[in-house]
Amino acid sequence: MQKTIVILIGLAGVVLVQPALSGEWRTKLQTGPTMTVGVKIWDSKGETTWSHNASPQDPTIGDPTSRLTYEDIDSTVAEITGHIELPQRFYLELVWGSGDIDEGSLVDEDFLSAFGAQFFDATRSGAHLFSRTVSQVNDNGLHYYSLKLGRNVFNRPDRKGGIGLFGQVQLWSEDTRATGIRQTVCTAPNSLCAPAGFVGFNDTTVIKNDIEWRSLFLGVDGYYRLNNKFTVSGTLAYSPLTKVENEDTHFLRTDLAQNPSFKLDGEGETLNAEVNLSYQFTRSFTGHAGLRYWKAKIGNERAGWSVFPAGGGREFADLNELESERTGVTLGASYTFGGQQAADK
């Protein structure tokens, strides 16, 4: 959180310093193309879930074999945006965001088949969840970069509204570290898991997860001026061309490799949506508040899930699901200079 605040203060300086520039440099900036520099805070909460099925290789385990859920992963993100208006109503926009993981939980669930329940003498018969542990997530962070090229395809004659179409490339990565174990469910305490109620490894990293989504979007954005001060705007983008790399390392599993223990490469889809309410303090300076939602996912037919045993080699399992979601409120400000802004003053 402290790192995010420091970054944001620095970015805010970029927005606020322009009015104080010397007359010569101020004139140069205002006589060029219309450009906007913005900063935002994204107070976000995220979740990543994946599960796989290795029961074809081992009849004692269930389908799903294991499900990991990184839930309530809070991060306060500092973001900077650069937007420039180009000829023929085209525009270019670059966004960078970075934040720390503030807190969250990892829920690790494992399943037995009916045969496995009997084989391991579980306290419950039939296919079932035999182990659930909870670990704390409060380390590492998330980062994203995007480049958008768009065109304003419709503008109202009174300039109260407009619609644009765009293409966008985006990289979104999250790195999490989970520490400690609290065993909440165990039906095979004599062979597969610690008894329910066990707490341990409090200062030990037990699992780390690194996930990266790379997407190519098509989208639409638009705005409507409610009056001379307030403007509502929104963006909706969809990517049918998303690639993901996901790696898990289980440090307490002596039967698995540590670099990583599991790895997934796959293709999926991503949806980004955002709505903003802006208030124009001056012709150049604007404040923003909004809501943002991102979701990326892949299906089992579009991925390869690899398991790396400690002794070397590679085994394969079927993926059931993998998805990441992040949502939250945004607050920010922007400063516009050059082009039409200079002419309006």
C-alpha positions as CSV (number, residue, x, y, z in Angstrom):
1,M,0.0,0.0,0.0
2,Q,2.8,2.4,0.9
3,K,4.5,1.7,-2.4
4,T,1.3,2.4,-4.3
5,I,0.9,5.8,-2.5
6,V,4.4,6.8,-3.3
7,I,3.9,5.9,-7.0
8,L,0.6,7.8,-7.1
9,I,2.1,11.0,-5.6
10,G,4.8,10.9,-8.3
11,L,2.2,10.4,-11.0
12,A,0.0,13.2,-9.7
13,G,3.0,15.5,-10.1
14,V,3.0,14.7,-13.8
15,V,-0.6,16.0,-14.0
16,L,-0.2,19.0,-11.8
17,V,3.2,20.3,-12.9
18,Q,2.1,21.3,-16.4
19,P,0.4,24.5,-15.5
20,A,3.6,25.7,-13.7
21,L,5.8,25.2,-16.8
22,S,7.7,28.2,-18.2
23,G,5.9,30.1,-20.9
24,E,8.2,28.8,-23.6
25,W,7.5,25.1,-22.8
26,R,3.9,25.7,-22.1
27,T,3.4,27.3,-25.5
28,K,5.1,24.3,-27.2
29,L,2.8,21.8,-25.4
30,Q,-0.3,23.8,-26.2
31,T,0.3,24.2,-29.9
32,G,0.7,20.5,-30.6
33,P,-1.9,17.8,-30.8
34,T,-4.4,17.4,-28.0
35,M,-2.9,15.3,-25.3
36,T,-4.2,14.1,-22.0
37,V,-2.2,12.8,-19.0
38,G,-4.2,11.1,-16.3
39,V,-3.6,9.3,-13.0
40,K,-5.9,6.9,-11.1
41,I,-6.2,4.8,-8.0
42,W,-8.0,1.4,-8.6
43,D,-9.1,0.0,-5.3
44,S,-9.7,-3.5,-6.5
45,K,-10.6,-7.0,-5.3
46,G,-9.8,-10.1,-7.3
47,E,-10.1,-13.9,-7.5
48,T,-8.4,-16.6,-9.4
49,T,-9.7,-20.2,-9.5
50,W,-8.3,-23.3,-11.2
51,S,-9.0,-27.0,-11.0
52,H,-7.7,-30.0,-12.8
53,N,-8.6,-33.7,-13.2
54,A,-5.8,-36.4,-12.9
55,S,-8.1,-39.3,-12.2
56,P,-7.4,-41.1,-15.5
57,Q,-3.8,-41.5,-14.1
58,D,-4.8,-42.5,-10.6
59,P,-8.2,-44.1,-9.8
60,T,-8.0,-43.2,-6.1
61,I,-8.4,-39.4,-6.8
62,G,-11.5,-37.6,-7.8
63,D,-12.7,-35.3,-10.5
64,P,-11.8,-32.5,-9.9
65,T,-8.6,-33.8,-8.3
66,S,-7.7,-30.4,-6.9
67,R,-9.2,-26.9,-6.8
68,L,-7.3,-23.8,-5.8
69,T,-9.1,-20.5,-5.2
70,Y,-7.2,-17.3,-4.5
71,E,-10.0,-15.2,-3.1
72,D,-10.5,-11.7,-1.8
73,I,-7.2,-10.7,-3.3
74,D,-7.1,-6.9,-2.5
75,S,-4.8,-4.5,-4.3
76,T,-4.6,-0.8,-4.5
77,V,-3.3,0.0,-8.0
78,A,-1.6,3.2,-9.1
79,E,-2.3,3.9,-12.8
80,I,-1.0,6.4,-15.3
81,T,-2.6,7.1,-18.8
82,G,-1.4,9.0,-21.8
83,H,-3.9,9.8,-24.5
84,I,-3.2,11.7,-27.8
85,E,-5.6,12.7,-30.5
86,L,-4.4,11.9,-34.0
87,P,-5.5,13.2,-37.5
88,Q,-8.7,11.8,-39.0
89,R,-10.3,11.4,-35.6
90,F,-7.9,8.6,-34.6
91,Y,-6.5,8.4,-31.1
92,L,-3.8,6.5,-29.3
93,E,-3.8,5.6,-25.6
94,L,-1.2,4.0,-23.4
95,V,-2.0,2.7,-19.8
96,W,0.3,1.4,-17.1
97,G,-0.8,0.1,-13.7
98,S,1.0,-1.5,-10.8
99,G,0.0,-2.4,-7.2
100,D,0.9,-4.5,-4.2
101,I,-1.2,-7.4,-3.0
102,D,-2.6,-6.1,0.3
103,E,-4.4,-9.2,1.6
104,G,-6.4,-12.3,0.6
105,S,-6.8,-16.1,1.1
106,L,-5.9,-19.3,-0.7
107,V,-8.3,-22.1,-0.4
108,D,-6.8,-25.5,-1.4
109,E,-9.3,-28.3,-1.9
110,D,-8.6,-32.0,-2.8
111,F,-10.9,-34.8,-3.7
112,L,-11.1,-38.6,-3.6
113,S,-13.0,-41.0,-5.8
114,A,-15.3,-43.6,-4.2
115,F,-12.6,-46.2,-4.6
116,G,-10.0,-43.8,-3.1
117,A,-12.3,-43.2,-0.1
118,Q,-12.3,-46.9,0.6
119,F,-8.6,-47.5,-0.2
120,F,-7.5,-44.8,2.2
121,D,-10.0,-45.7,4.9
122,A,-11.6,-42.2,4.9
123,T,-14.1,-41.3,7.5
124,R,-16.6,-40.6,4.7
125,S,-17.6,-43.0,1.9
126,G,-18.1,-42.2,-1.8
127,A,-16.5,-39.5,-3.9
128,H,-16.0,-36.4,-1.8
129,L,-13.8,-33.5,-0.8
130,F,-11.3,-35.0,1.7
131,S,-9.1,-32.0,2.4
132,R,-9.5,-28.2,2.6
133,T,-6.8,-25.9,3.8
134,V,-6.7,-22.1,4.1
135,S,-3.6,-20.0,3.7
136,Q,-3.0,-16.2,3.9
137,V,-2.0,-14.2,0.9
138,N,-0.4,-10.8,1.6
139,D,2.6,-10.5,-0.7
140,N,3.7,-9.6,-4.2
141,G,1.4,-7.8,-6.6
142,L,-0.2,-7.2,-10.0
143,H,0.8,-5.2,-13.1
144,Y,-0.8,-4.4,-16.4
145,Y,0.0,-2.5,-19.6
146,S,-2.2,-1.7,-22.5
147,L,-2.0,0.1,-25.9
148,K,-5.2,1.2,-27.6
149,L,-5.7,2.6,-31.1
150,G,-9.1,3.9,-31.8
151,R,-11.3,6.2,-33.9
152,N,-14.2,8.4,-33.1
153,V,-16.8,7.1,-35.5
154,F,-19.7,9.3,-34.3
155,N,-20.0,12.7,-32.7
156,R,-23.1,14.6,-32.0
157,P,-23.3,18.0,-33.8
158,D,-23.6,19.7,-30.4
159,R,-20.6,17.9,-29.1
160,K,-22.6,16.5,-26.2
161,G,-21.7,12.9,-27.0
162,G,-19.8,10.5,-29.2
163,I,-18.9,6.9,-29.9
164,G,-15.5,5.3,-30.7
165,L,-14.3,1.9,-31.9
166,F,-10.8,0.6,-30.9
167,G,-8.4,-2.3,-31.0
168,Q,-6.3,-2.9,-27.9
169,V,-3.4,-5.1,-26.7
170,Q,-3.1,-5.8,-23.0
171,L,-0.9,-7.7,-20.6
172,W,-2.3,-8.5,-17.1
173,S,-0.2,-10.4,-14.6
174,E,-0.7,-11.3,-10.9
175,D,1.9,-12.9,-8.6
176,T,0.7,-14.2,-5.2
177,R,2.5,-15.9,-2.3
178,A,0.5,-17.9,0.3
179,T,1.9,-18.5,3.8
180,G,0.7,-20.8,6.6
181,I,-1.8,-23.6,6.7
182,R,-5.0,-24.0,8.6
183,Q,-6.6,-27.4,8.0
184,T,-10.4,-27.0,8.0
185,V,-11.5,-30.4,6.5
186,C,-9.7,-33.8,6.6
187,T,-11.4,-37.1,6.2
188,A,-8.2,-39.2,5.8
189,P,-6.1,-37.9,8.7
190,N,-4.0,-41.1,9.0
191,S,-2.6,-41.0,5.4
192,L,-3.4,-37.9,3.3
193,C,-3.8,-34.8,5.4
194,A,-3.4,-33.3,8.9
195,P,-6.3,-33.5,11.2
196,A,-8.9,-30.8,11.0
197,G,-7.9,-27.9,13.3
198,F,-4.2,-28.1,12.6
199,V,-2.4,-24.8,12.2
200,G,1.2,-24.5,11.1
201,F,3.9,-23.1,8.8
202,N,2.8,-19.6,9.7
203,D,6.0,-17.9,8.5
204,T,6.6,-20.2,5.6
205,T,5.6,-19.6,2.0
206,V,3.7,-22.8,1.1
207,I,2.5,-22.0,-2.4
208,K,3.2,-19.3,-5.0
209,N,1.2,-18.6,-8.1
210,D,2.2,-16.6,-11.2
211,I,-0.4,-15.9,-13.8
212,E,-0.2,-13.8,-17.0
213,W,-3.0,-13.0,-19.4
214,R,-2.1,-11.5,-22.8
215,S,-5.2,-10.3,-24.8
216,L,-6.1,-8.7,-28.1
217,F,-9.3,-6.7,-27.7
218,L,-12.0,-5.2,-29.9
219,G,-14.1,-2.6,-28.1
220,V,-16.4,0.4,-28.1
221,D,-16.2,3.5,-26.0
222,G,-18.5,6.5,-25.7
223,Y,-19.4,9.6,-23.7
224,Y,-22.3,11.9,-23.0
225,R,-22.1,15.4,-21.4
226,L,-24.8,15.8,-18.9
227,N,-24.1,19.5,-18.6
228,N,-21.1,21.8,-18.9
229,K,-19.4,20.2,-15.9
230,F,-20.5,16.5,-15.7
231,T,-19.8,13.8,-18.3
232,V,-20.6,10.1,-18.2
233,S,-18.4,7.8,-20.2
234,G,-17.9,4.1,-20.6
235,T,-15.8,1.4,-22.3
236,L,-16.7,-2.2,-23.2
237,A,-14.0,-4.5,-24.7
238,Y,-14.0,-8.2,-25.6
239,S,-11.0,-10.4,-26.5
240,P,-11.6,-13.8,-28.1
241,L,-7.8,-14.0,-28.5
242,T,-6.4,-14.4,-25.0
243,K,-3.3,-16.4,-24.1
244,V,-2.5,-17.4,-20.5
245,E,0.5,-18.8,-18.7
246,N,-0.1,-20.0,-15.2
247,E,2.5,-21.6,-12.8
248,D,2.1,-23.0,-9.3
249,T,4.9,-24.0,-7.0
250,H,4.0,-26.2,-4.0
251,F,6.9,-25.9,-1.6
252,L,5.6,-28.5,0.9
253,R,5.0,-31.2,-1.7
254,T,8.2,-33.4,-1.7
255,D,6.7,-35.4,-4.6
256,L,6.6,-32.3,-6.9
257,A,9.3,-30.2,-8.5
258,Q,9.8,-26.7,-7.1
259,N,10.4,-24.7,-10.3
260,P,7.4,-25.0,-10.9
261,S,5.2,-27.8,-9.7
262,F,2.4,-27.2,-12.2
263,K,2.3,-25.2,-15.4
264,L,-0.5,-24.3,-17.8
265,D,-0.5,-22.8,-21.2
266,G,-3.9,-22.0,-22.8
267,E,-6.2,-19.8,-24.9
268,G,-9.3,-18.2,-23.7
269,E,-11.3,-14.9,-23.6
270,T,-11.4,-11.7,-21.7
271,L,-14.0,-9.1,-20.9
272,N,-13.2,-5.6,-19.7
273,A,-15.9,-3.0,-18.8
274,E,-15.7,0.4,-17.2
275,V,-18.0,3.4,-16.5
276,N,-16.9,6.8,-15.3
277,L,-18.4,10.0,-14.0
278,S,-16.2,13.0,-14.7
279,Y,-16.3,16.6,-13.4
280,Q,-14.6,19.3,-15.3
281,F,-13.0,21.8,-12.8
282,T,-11.4,23.9,-15.6
283,R,-11.1,23.5,-19.4
284,S,-8.0,21.5,-18.8
285,F,-8.3,19.8,-15.4
286,T,-10.9,17.0,-14.8
287,G,-11.7,14.7,-11.9
288,H,-13.0,11.1,-12.4
289,A,-14.8,8.4,-10.4
290,G,-15.8,5.1,-11.8
291,L,-16.3,1.3,-11.6
292,R,-14.1,-1.2,-13.4
293,Y,-14.6,-5.0,-14.1
294,W,-12.2,-7.4,-15.7
295,K,-12.7,-11.2,-16.2
296,A,-10.5,-13.7,-18.1
297,K,-11.1,-17.4,-18.5
298,I,-10.3,-20.5,-20.5
299,G,-12.1,-23.9,-20.9
300,N,-10.7,-27.4,-20.6
301,E,-10.6,-27.8,-24.4
302,R,-8.2,-24.9,-24.9
303,A,-5.4,-25.6,-22.4
304,G,-2.6,-28.0,-21.6
305,W,-1.9,-28.7,-17.9
306,S,1.5,-30.1,-16.9
307,V,2.5,-31.7,-13.6
308,F,6.3,-31.9,-12.8
309,P,7.3,-34.8,-10.5
310,A,10.2,-34.3,-8.2
311,G,12.2,-37.0,-9.9
312,G,12.0,-35.2,-13.3
313,G,9.9,-35.6,-16.4
314,R,6.4,-34.3,-17.1
315,E,2.9,-35.7,-16.6
316,F,-0.3,-34.3,-18.0
317,A,-3.7,-33.7,-16.5
318,D,-7.0,-32.4,-17.8
319,L,-8.0,-28.8,-16.9
320,N,-11.5,-28.2,-15.6
321,E,-11.4,-24.5,-15.3
322,L,-9.2,-21.4,-14.9
323,E,-10.5,-17.9,-14.5
324,S,-9.4,-14.6,-13.1
325,E,-11.7,-11.7,-12.0
326,R,-11.0,-8.3,-10.7
327,T,-13.4,-5.4,-9.9
328,G,-13.4,-2.2,-7.9
329,V,-13.8,1.6,-7.8
330,T,-11.5,4.1,-9.5
331,L,-10.6,7.7,-8.5
332,G,-8.4,9.9,-10.6
333,A,-7.7,13.2,-12.4
334,S,-6.5,14.2,-15.8
335,Y,-5.0,17.3,-17.5
336,T,-5.5,18.1,-21.1
337,F,-3.2,20.4,-23.2
338,G,-2.5,21.3,-26.7
339,G,-4.6,21.5,-29.9
340,Q,-8.3,22.4,-29.3
341,Q,-7.7,23.0,-25.6
342,A,-5.2,25.8,-26.4
343,A,-7.7,27.3,-28.9
344,D,-10.5,27.3,-26.3
345,K,-8.6,29.3,-23.8
